[in-house]
Amino acid sequence: MARTLNPAIHTVRRDAFVDAAQRLITQKGYEQMSVQDLLDELEASRGAFYHYFDSKEELLEAVVNRMVDAGVAAVAPVVDDPLLPAVRKFEAIFAGIQSFKAERKQLVLAILEVWISDHNALVREKFRRTAVVRLAPLLSAVIEQGNREEAFHTGPADSTARVLVGLMQSFGDAATELFVARQAGTIGLEEVQRAVEANTDACERILGLSAGSLTLIDEPALRFWFG
């Protein structure tokens, strides 16, 4: 007889592994964390782990996906605010994502250490696709509002949103490289500021805004990460 799986129990146990992975990645780093560490943390069997995940890399993917979902959920209420104009909503989405990451700085930095390694390319690609699916609809709604308000001047909102998510992902890659270089002391803060300004200018052009209309990363946030 085929085994019957209780979805509620499955979710709880899977979530427990993701919870433990987040704690251990924050404490000791992803590369240093072993499957056995997880089993010891949860007093679980190896079979239980492989019931939910095919590999340690798949667990990392689950951790990243949870962060994406939580980050998008944190900024989603901004889109529904009837009193906020589209330009301010656009800025608030960026500010909300930055705040979400700042509150989890140690976990973000721990994941960053493995993010740039070649053997995690598949996880990065899956993350990119997930980000498009989760974030593009929020940006699309804001762009539609901005076009109605005649603050933005774009083509179809859905297509524009996908372009902007791609730009955000590209800047995220660049920011990672800048962070590593800044930590190594090989660049100054001015170079980071120029990259932020170039990214902001590109967003303004895509949205049909005049230069200086957007603030996507303010000075305190910049110094928080790049000091």
C-alpha positions in Angstrom: 0.0 0.0 0.0 1.3 3.5 -0.9 2.4 5.7 2.0 0.0 8.5 2.7 1.7 11.9 3.4 0.2 14.3 5.8 0.7 17.8 4.2 0.6 19.6 7.5 3.2 17.4 9.1 5.3 17.6 5.9 5.2 21.4 6.0 6.1 21.7 9.7 9.1 19.3 9.4 10.4 20.9 6.2 10.1 24.4 7.8 12.0 23.1 10.8 14.9 22.2 8.6 14.8 25.6 6.9 14.6 27.3 10.3 17.6 25.4 11.5 19.6 26.1 8.3 19.0 29.8 8.7 20.3 29.7 12.3 23.4 27.6 11.4 24.2 29.6 8.3 24.1 32.8 10.3 26.2 31.3 13.1 28.9 29.4 11.2 28.4 29.9 7.4 26.9 27.8 4.7 30.1 26.0 3.7 31.0 25.2 7.3 27.4 23.9 8.0 27.0 20.2 7.4 23.9 18.0 7.0 25.0 16.3 10.2 24.9 19.7 12.0 21.3 20.1 11.0 20.4 16.6 12.2 22.1 17.2 15.5 20.3 20.6 15.9 16.9 19.0 15.3 17.6 15.5 16.6 16.4 14.2 13.2 17.5 11.3 11.1 19.4 11.5 7.8 16.5 9.9 6.1 14.2 12.7 7.4 16.4 15.3 5.8 16.5 13.5 2.4 12.8 13.1 2.6 12.5 16.8 2.1 15.7 17.8 0.3 17.8 16.1 -2.4 20.9 18.0 -1.3 22.4 20.7 0.9 22.2 23.0 -2.2 18.4 22.4 -2.4 18.2 23.4 1.3 20.1 26.7 0.5 17.6 27.3 -2.3 14.7 26.9 0.2 16.4 29.4 2.6 16.8 31.9 -0.2 13.2 31.4 -1.5 11.9 32.0 2.0 13.9 35.3 2.2 12.5 36.4 -1.1 8.9 35.6 -0.1 9.3 37.3 3.3 11.0 40.4 1.7 8.2 40.7 -0.9 5.5 40.3 1.7 7.2 43.0 3.8 6.9 45.6 1.0 3.6 44.5 -0.5 1.4 46.7 1.7 3.1 49.8 0.2 1.5 49.0 -3.2 -2.0 48.9 -1.7 -1.6 52.3 0.1 -4.3 54.5 -1.6 -2.7 57.8 -0.4 0.9 57.2 -1.6 1.8 58.5 -5.1 3.6 56.1 -7.5 7.0 57.7 -7.3 7.0 57.4 -3.5 5.8 53.8 -3.7 8.6 53.0 -6.0 11.1 54.4 -3.5 9.3 52.7 -0.6 9.7 49.3 -2.2 13.5 49.8 -2.5 13.7 51.2 1.1 11.6 48.3 2.4 13.8 45.7 0.8 16.9 47.4 2.2 15.4 47.5 5.6 14.4 43.8 5.4 18.0 42.9 4.5 19.5 45.2 7.2 17.4 43.4 9.9 19.0 40.1 8.7 22.4 41.4 8.0 24.3 38.4 9.4 22.3 35.9 7.4 22.6 38.1 4.3 26.4 38.3 4.6 26.7 34.6 5.3 24.7 33.8 2.1 26.7 36.4 0.2 29.9 34.4 0.9 28.6 31.5 -1.1 26.5 33.5 -3.6 29.5 34.4 -5.7 30.9 30.9 -6.0 30.6 29.1 -9.3 29.1 26.0 -7.9 26.0 27.9 -6.7 25.2 29.2 -10.2 22.1 27.1 -10.4 20.7 28.4 -7.1 21.4 32.0 -8.3 19.5 31.4 -11.5 16.5 29.9 -9.7 16.6 32.8 -7.4 16.5 35.2 -10.3 13.4 33.5 -11.7 11.7 33.5 -8.4 12.4 37.2 -7.9 10.8 38.0 -11.3 7.7 36.1 -10.4 7.4 37.6 -6.9 8.5 41.2 -7.5 7.4 42.1 -11.0 3.7 42.1 -10.2 4.3 44.6 -7.4 6.3 46.9 -9.6 3.8 46.5 -12.5 1.0 47.8 -10.2 3.1 50.8 -9.2 4.0 51.5 -12.8 0.4 51.4 -13.9 -0.5 53.9 -11.2 2.4 56.1 -12.2 1.3 56.1 -15.8 -2.3 57.0 -14.7 -0.9 59.8 -12.6 1.2 60.9 -15.6 4.2 60.8 -13.3 5.7 57.8 -15.3 5.8 57.5 -19.0 6.4 53.9 -20.0 5.3 51.2 -22.3 3.2 48.2 -21.0 3.6 48.1 -17.2 4.2 44.3 -17.1 7.1 44.5 -19.6 8.6 47.6 -17.9 8.4 45.8 -14.5 10.4 42.9 -15.9 13.0 45.2 -17.3 13.3 46.9 -13.9 13.6 43.6 -12.0 16.4 42.6 -14.4 18.1 46.0 -13.7 17.8 45.4 -10.0 19.3 42.0 -10.3 22.2 43.3 -12.4 22.8 46.0 -9.8 22.6 43.4 -7.0 25.5 41.5 -8.7 27.5 44.7 -9.1 26.8 45.7 -5.5 28.1 42.3 -4.3 31.4 42.9 -6.2 31.6 46.4 -4.8 31.0 45.1 -1.2 33.8 42.5 -1.6 36.1 45.2 -3.0 35.2 47.6 -0.3 35.8 45.0 2.4 39.2 44.4 0.9 39.9 48.1 0.9 40.5 48.3 -2.9 37.9 50.9 -3.6 36.5 54.0 -1.9 33.0 54.8 -1.0 32.9 57.3 -3.9 33.0 54.4 -6.4 30.0 52.8 -4.7 28.1 56.1 -4.8 28.8 56.5 -8.5 27.4 53.0 -9.2 24.3 53.8 -7.1 23.8 57.0 -9.1 24.1 55.2 -12.4 21.6 52.6 -11.4 19.2 55.3 -10.1 19.6 57.3 -13.4 18.8 54.1 -15.4 15.6 53.6 -13.4 14.6 57.2 -13.9 15.1 56.9 -17.6 13.1 53.7 -17.9 10.2 55.3 -16.0 10.4 58.5 -17.9 11.3 60.6 -14.9 13.5 63.6 -14.8 17.0 63.3 -13.3 17.0 63.5 -9.5 13.4 62.3 -9.1 14.2 59.1 -7.3 16.2 58.2 -4.2 16.7 54.4 -4.2 19.5 54.1 -1.6 19.9 56.9 0.9 23.2 57.9 2.5 22.6 56.0 5.8 21.8 52.8 4.0 24.8 53.2 1.8 27.1 53.6 4.8 25.4 50.8 6.7 26.6 48.3 4.1 29.6 49.9 2.6 30.8 52.1 5.5 
